[in-house]
Amino acid sequence: MSPDLRVCKKCGVEKPLTEFHFNRKVSGQTRWRFHSCKVCRNAAKRMKPQDRGYHLRTTFGLTLEAYEAMLRGQGGKCAICGKLPSATRALAVDHEHSTGRIRGLLCAACNMGLGQFQEDTTLLLKAAEYLA
């Protein structure tokens, strides 16, 4: 095997090193590449519906059916901006961190936006005033 090639541990195919992501967590001169190729790593990241159901159930106490009903109730869109979810990323479950109460489903941008304001309505109103 050439030093510029590596065998993917997932698919078993010999591929050029450029087909393997660098591990950014390794610092210094000894950066290394992951053992599975980009295609296999990306496929593993995509969550299967049964995995999604497990995550919803264990994290929020929400069944996949309840999530889908909530999504239908919102017209399949983000509760804040009204955008449809992307093909690769489902809407996030927005919840009060203090009580765990589920408020709705949000796109990643809106969910992170609320998180950056630490769910503080005073800060959000100040931001809205600032923008106006």
C-alpha positions in Angstrom: 0.0 0.0 0.0 1.3 3.4 -1.0 1.9 6.0 1.8 -0.7 8.2 0.0 -3.4 5.6 0.4 -5.4 4.3 3.3 -8.0 1.5 3.7 -11.3 2.8 5.2 -12.2 0.8 8.3 -15.9 1.0 7.5 -16.2 0.2 3.8 -12.8 -1.6 3.4 -11.9 0.3 0.2 -8.4 1.7 -0.4 -8.6 5.4 -1.0 -6.3 8.4 -1.3 -5.6 10.3 2.0 -7.5 13.3 0.6 -10.7 11.2 1.1 -10.1 11.1 4.9 -10.9 14.1 7.1 -8.2 15.5 9.5 -8.9 15.1 13.2 -8.9 18.8 14.3 -8.9 17.8 18.0 -5.3 16.6 17.7 -3.0 19.6 18.2 0.6 20.2 17.3 2.5 18.6 14.5 1.0 15.1 14.9 -2.3 15.8 13.2 -3.8 12.5 12.0 -6.6 11.5 9.7 -9.7 9.5 10.7 -9.8 5.8 10.0 -13.0 6.0 8.1 -13.4 7.9 4.8 -15.4 11.1 4.3 -18.3 9.2 2.7 -18.6 6.7 5.5 -18.2 9.3 8.3 -20.9 11.5 6.7 -23.2 8.5 6.3 -22.7 7.7 9.9 -23.6 11.2 11.0 -27.0 11.1 9.3 -29.4 10.0 11.9 -31.7 7.1 11.1 -35.4 7.6 12.1 -35.2 5.0 14.8 -32.1 6.8 16.3 -34.1 10.1 16.1 -36.9 8.5 18.0 -34.5 7.2 20.7 -32.9 10.7 21.0 -36.3 12.4 21.3 -37.6 9.9 23.9 -34.5 10.0 26.1 -33.8 13.7 25.9 -37.2 15.3 25.8 -39.6 12.4 26.7 -41.2 12.9 23.3 -42.1 10.1 20.9 -41.3 10.4 17.2 -45.1 10.4 16.5 -45.6 13.4 18.9 -42.7 15.2 17.2 -44.2 14.6 13.8 -47.7 15.8 15.1 -46.0 18.9 16.4 -44.3 19.4 13.1 -47.6 19.1 11.2 -49.2 21.5 13.7 -46.6 24.1 12.7 -47.1 23.5 9.0 -43.8 21.7 8.8 -41.9 25.0 9.4 -39.9 26.7 12.1 -42.1 28.2 14.7 -40.2 31.6 14.6 -39.0 32.3 11.0 -41.3 29.9 9.1 -38.5 28.3 7.1 -38.8 24.6 6.1 -36.2 22.3 7.6 -33.2 21.4 5.3 -33.0 18.0 3.7 -30.2 17.0 6.1 -31.2 18.6 9.4 -34.5 18.2 11.2 -36.1 21.0 13.3 -34.8 21.2 16.8 -37.0 20.7 19.8 -37.1 24.1 21.7 -37.6 23.7 25.4 -37.3 25.7 28.6 -34.1 24.6 30.2 -35.4 25.3 33.7 -38.6 23.2 33.5 -38.1 21.1 30.4 -41.4 22.3 28.9 -41.4 22.0 25.1 -42.3 25.2 23.3 -42.1 24.2 19.7 -39.8 23.2 16.8 -37.1 25.6 15.5 -34.6 25.7 12.7 -31.0 25.6 13.8 -30.5 29.4 13.3 -33.5 30.3 15.5 -32.7 27.7 18.1 -29.1 28.9 18.4 -30.3 32.6 18.4 -32.5 32.0 21.4 -29.6 30.1 23.1 -27.2 33.0 22.5 -29.7 35.3 24.3 -30.0 32.8 27.1 -33.8 32.7 26.8 -33.9 36.2 28.3 -36.9 38.1 26.9 -35.5 41.4 28.1 -32.4 41.0 26.0 -34.4 39.8 23.0 -36.6 42.9 23.3 -33.6 45.2 23.6 -32.1 43.5 20.5 -35.4 44.1 18.6 -35.4 47.8 19.6 -31.8 48.1 18.6 -32.6 46.7 15.1 -35.6 49.0 14.7 
